[in-house]
Amino acid sequence: MFFQTLWCSWVLEGETKKAFFAGDTGFCTVAKGSDHPGGVPVSGSFSVCSAFEKIGNRFGPFDAAYIPIGAYDPRFFMSAVHCSPG
């Protein structure tokens, strides 16, 4: 099952603590023209990445989560693959 995707994340588990590194992912898809200054959709429906919930249900709970932020503008273009700080 190698080379199926370009994206991945990691769960780091020690004897007493567990952490999640999200890798390169986006939380939701924001439609063009709906950008809010904080990067949150103003209104209407938008698709939300279900991977975070699935990972939490399967591997959580976590003591810490590391979610990379970067290359997030313009939101309508980058929101599906990168999280924003807003």
Beta strands, then each sheet from edge to edge (+ up, - down):
strand 1: 10-13
strand 2: 18-21
strand 3: 64-66
sheet 1: 1+ 2- 3-
end
